[in-house]
Amino acid sequence: MTQSKRRSLSLNGDVVLGLIFLVAALVFLVKLVPDFIEQPGYMQHPLLSPRFLPSVMGWIVLVLSLGLVLGGLLKDAKAVAGQYPLLKGVPAAQYLCILVALALYGFGFEYLGAPLTGAAATVLLFAGLKVRHPLLYVLAVVFPLAVCWVFNHGLNVPLPQGDWW
């Protein structure tokens, strides 16, 4: 007779990350969107509201984080053991590139502007993840510039051009 796999509730990386994202999505939906995204009084249609897209994204993160928590809780405990070797064999330079890219994007967005910050952060992320194909680095510069152009000129949503210029 074969014994069926018994699943037990276990706390693992998926559950922890899912709970973090769940709390972040709830804070975003309940506090940040209503308090910091103004909705003009003349807005008749909710799809035209500036709150619509952030709310949709918040709900998507909420649902996906619930799925991550539930999936993590129902995983076999033996299958999860040793699944997340976070710092084993990864050079510190890779982590540093990723952290610098995040800091550059977070703190340099207003001063350097969206086009330069987006391109530089993407190139740093690619370098940190050891992307080797040169064409991908060209795309890492062109794609953020194209996104900024679409927002500024196509959608009439001005992104910061930076104080440095």
Secondary structure as UniProt FT lines:
FT   HELIX           13..27
FT   HELIX           28..32
FT   HELIX           33..36
FT   TURN            41..42
FT   HELIX           46..48
FT   TURN            50..51
FT   HELIX           52..73
FT   HELIX           77..80
FT   TURN            81..82
FT   TURN            88..89
FT   HELIX           92..112
FT   HELIX           114..128
FT   TURN            129..130
FT   HELIX           134..149
FT   HELIX           150..154
//
